[in-house]
Amino acid sequence: MSQRNIYLQTLTVADALERGRTALERDRLVAAVTIQTHEAAGRVTAAPVYARVSSPPYHSAAMDGYAVRAEETFGAREETPLKLTPGRTCFPINTGQPLPDETNAVIKIEDIIQLPGGEIEIDAAAYPWMHVRRIGEDIVATELLLPQNHLLSPYDIGALLTAGVWELETWEEIRMTFIPTGDEVLDFTTRPTPAPGQVIESNSQIFCALARQWGAQPRRVSPVADDPDKLRAAVIAGLESDAHVVVVGAGSSAGSKDFTRRVFDELGQVLAHGLAISPGKPTLLAVARGKLLIGAPGFPGSAIVCFEEILAPLVAWLGRRQPPQRPRKTVRLSRKTPSRLGIEEILRLAVGTCGAQAIATPFGRGAGLLSTLIRAQALARIPAAGEGIEQGAEMEAELLVPESSLERVLLHVGSHDNTLDLLTNEMMGLTEPYRLVSTNVGSLGGLTALKNDAAMISGCHLFDPQTQDFNFPFLQRYLPDLAVTVVNLAIRHQGFIVAPGNPKGISSLADLARADVSFVNRQRGAGTRILLDHHLRQAGIAPQQIRGYQREEHTHMAVAVNVLSGASDCGLGILSAARALGLDFVPLAPERYDLVIPDSLLNDPRILTLLELLRTEAFQKKIQDLGGYETCLTGQIMTAGQGLGRE
């Protein structure tokens, strides 16, 4: 059995960066190169740049008109206008043309009167250098134009060429090689379909896209199997190439098949293995042959932290650039978020504005949850010295989107439904788009978010057996002091999601208690879970009789994926989720899925747009096309006791 690695000492990000900067000889590793000026935008100067010629290189007209000697116009007044003769005491001139000898001013064409005999007349004197761009007014030959270590902008290129600088010294772009590893990793270039235990390699492309944003040149090699000899050969090839930095993707953790540390130890010096940050702890930092080696974790969330917290600052330092910085904004946290003492934790946040306040709701914190970064508007940090953030606390967030876009975010917290994805896409397709961002915490979790002013809308489908009504009994119980409006999104069909052909022959609740049937449940507080528990009580089936009752997922699609992969034989969910993955469906009961909206927000443009969209025939048709939905109530305001509204 392969020996496991051990994190002997975890370092803070700051300490790891300092070790990296100390171990690398930047001046030897990164060279200065001479490049053509017109190709230099985005590069960093390696030496000061001096102007070769002045701009403008001669006295030139700043206006169309007539060039004159200013002293010869003194005395011109409205009551005593002065006549000038073209070619003798005045000279026609266009903007940018050099001034004729002995002239030192330009009179605008608008300020002259053309006389019949060809002469012109002025009724105000000119002053020296009026409407004239003097030689060197902008740039003077030999003056310092740009200092060393200056990031060249498009405007700089124009100034350099104007000053006669045709080429200049810049630092090399940092060249980086990424080596994906893992027996389970499939090369995305082959467009594979993963089998159980396999994943499509994508971290390299996150790396490459980020590297280009940093002004670096990335390259990616084909995935390398979990074999120390093959990994060693790939790392050596990277070190022998022109790359300044070699990154190994995955294999940096403490598992028996994580060989990256061993290889780095053999080829160079390990500076850090394990960071006091989550996600991102398995990050590995080393030097070999004067070059930087990075071992990036395999989980995407951890890999991104490695790239952005360790790699980006070191690449910026090597290239003499400023590290990337995100805009920051103070947000209010919608719920209490605990954290492990001694570890800095990075939260991914859904952020939207309600009035002047920016509300932030944390997404799931798993290192493998790449989708949360797709949906997030911001990141925030819980310091290592803290044990979490209290609900309602304000914290500084790093924005992943422009701050102005937060006003166009419609923050939904509540139960998951596939129609929300449809709604998200439709709202982004509007002429004035809005982004619906959902955090799936179940129906009761959504009501709690509304109570805490942490959401604008909440999807809810809570069934009350006593009244045979949906949602209103729970609103009275959980939101007695909050005025809300309940708008129907759809009536949907809940049932058992089963494998194609229903091989276990599941047809009723009684089948869930069979020993050969495994079940996947929804989380506590989810309306689907409440619906299941109601029907189990009616059928006299105890939860402990069901194998898998304690196994929880947070969305209908996650339940369906469990069935598709064979991890479970069935789960309770909606027909559209089963249909989306080609699974079979055994109906159990229809239910009403509503959107709960605080009355204080009913005139918000985002809410008005949402309601208008719900009431269109085109959108309702798209809901129906998903399968398993009825739209007879869609867009209507619900009242207590209405039930399914079919009577």
C-alpha positions, 0 to 999 in steps of 0.5 A, a space after each residue: 500500500 502506498 504511504 499517505 502524506 501527512 500535513 505536518 504544518 499548515 501555513 497561512 496564505 501570507 506565510 506561504 506567499 512569503 516563502 515562495 517569494 523568498 525562495 524564487 530568484 525573480 531577476 534570474 527567472 524572468 527576463 527582459 525582452 524587446 518587443 514592438 511598441 504596437 504589440 506591447 499593450 498589457 505588458 510591463 515595462 522592464 526599463 524606463 522609457 524616454 521620448 525620442 521626439 516632441 509632440 507636437 513636433 512643431 507649432 501647429 494650429 489648434 483651430 481652422 482659421 487664419 494665422 497672424 502675428 498677434 502684436 499686429 492685431 492689437 487695437 482691434 475693437 468692435 467699434 474699430 475693426 481691423 482689416 487683414 490681407 490674406 497672404 500678407 498680414 494673415 494666412 489661411 490655416 487648418 487644424 494641425 497645420 504648422 504655423 507660417 514663419 513669424 506668426 504666433 496666433 490663430 483667429 478662428 474662422 468663426 471670428 472673422 468677417 469676409 469682405 468683398 475684396 478678399 480681405 478679412 475683418 476682425 473686431 477683437 485682438 488676438 493674443 500670443 499663442 492663441 489657438 496654437 499647440 506649441 512644440 512639446 506642449 504634450 511631450 518633450 523629447 528626452 523626457 521620461 515618458 513611462 517608468 519601469 514596471 509600468 503596466 502598458 495601457 492602450 493609451 500608453 501605446 498611442 503616446 509611445 508611438 507619438 513620441 517616436 518609440 518604436 520598440 521597448 523593453 518589457 518583462 516576459 509574460 509568465 509562462 505556465 504549464 498545467 498537468 492534470 492527474 488522476 486515473 479517474 480523470 477524463 480528457 475533456 478534448 475527447 468529449 467523454 461521457 463519464 462512468 461511475 468513478 470518473 470525472 471530466 477534467 476541467 480545472 485546467 481550463 479554469 486555470 488557463 482562463 484565469 492565467 490569461 486574465 493575469 497576463 500570463 501564457 498558460 498551456 495544458 498537457 494531457 492528463 497523467 495517470 496516478 503513477 509516480 514515474 509518469 508524474 515525475 516525467 511530466 513534471 521534469 518535462 515542464 521544468 525543462 520547458 520554457 515555463 516559469 511555473 509548473 502546476 500539477 492538478 490534483 494529487 496534492 492531498 494526503 491520500 495513498 494515491 497523491 504522489 505530487 508531494 513525493 515528486 516535488 520532494 525528489 525534484 526540489 524543495 517543498 516550501 508549504 504543504 497545507 494551508 490554513 484556509 478552506 477550501 484550499 487546504 491541500 495546496 502544495 508549494 515548492 521550487 525546483 531548478 529555480 522555477 515555481 511548482 504548485 500542487 493544486 487540489 483536485 476539487 474545483 472549489 479548492 483548486 480555484 482558491 489555490 489559483 487565486 490566493 497563491 498562484 495569482 499573487 506569485 505570478 503578479 510578483 514575478 511579472 512585476 504587476 499588481 495582484 488582482 483586486 476585486 471591488 468590495 462591498 459591505 453586505 448583511 449576512 442572512 443567516 448564522 454561519 459557523 466556521 472552524 476555529 484556526 482556519 480562514 474560510 471563504 464563503 460563496 454568496 448570493 447577493 442582492 439589494 433590498 433598498 440601500 441594504 445588500 443582503 448576502 446568503 451563503 451557498 453550500 461550502 463543499 470544495 467540489 461545488 463549482 456550480 455555487 461559483 457560477 451562481 455567486 455574486 460575491 465571496 467573503 472571508 471568515 477569519 481564522 480567529 473567528 468561529 463564525 458570523 452571526 445572522 444579521 452581521 455585516 461583513 466585507 464581501 469581494 464582488 464577482 460582478 459589477 456592483 451596479 448589477 446587484 440591483 438587478 438580482 432577484 434573490 430567491 431563498 426556498 424550495 427548489 423547482 425546475 420551473 425556477 431554472 426556466 424562470 431564471 433563463 427567461 428573465 435574463 432574456 428580457 430587453 431589460 434583464 434581471 437575474 434570478 438567483 436561488 438558494 435551495 434551503 427548503 420551504 421552511 428555510 425560505 419562510 425563515 429567510 423572509 422573516 429575517 429580510 434575507 430574501 425577496 421571494 420564497 418558493 413554498 409548497 407546504 401541505 397542511 393535512 388538517 386544512 387540506 390547504 397549501 402554505 397559508 397555515 404555515 404562513 400564519 404560524 411562521 410569519 404572523 407579523 409579515 404581510 405577504 402576497 402568495 402567487 402561484 407558480 404552478 401545480 406540480 406532480 410529486 411521485 417516485 422517481 425510479 430507474 427506466 422500466 421501474 426494475 424494482 416494481 415500485 408502485 406505492 408507499 408500501 414498497 419503500 419499506 421493502 428490504 431490497 429498495 433503497 431510498 433517497 430523501 429530501 432535507 428536513 424542512 423541505 415541502 417534499 419531505 413534509 409531504 412524504 411524512 404525511 403520506 407515511 403517517 397515513 399509510 402507517 409506515 415508520 421512517 425507520 422502516 425505509 432504507 435511506 430515509 436519512 439520506 438527504 439531498 437538497 434538490 429534485 435534480 439531485 434526487 434524480 441523479 441518485 436514481 440515475 447513477 444507481 446510488 438509490 432505487 427511488 426518491 420522491 420528486 417531481 415529474 419534470 426532474 425524472 423526465 429531464 434524466 430519462 427516468 420513470 415516474 410513479 405518481 403520488 400526489 399533486 401539490 401547489 408550488 407558490 411564490 411568497 412575496 413580502 408586500 413591501 416589495 410588490 412595487 419593486 421593478 424586479 417583482 413587477 417584471 417577474 409577475 408580468 412574465 408569469 402571466 404570459 401564455 408563452 411562459 406558461 406554455 414552456 412550464 407545461 412543456 417541462 411535463 408534470 405541471 399544470 398552469 391553471 393558477 400560474 400568476 394568480 394571487 392565492 387566498 387561504 383555503 383555495 387548495 388546488 383550486 380545481 373545484 
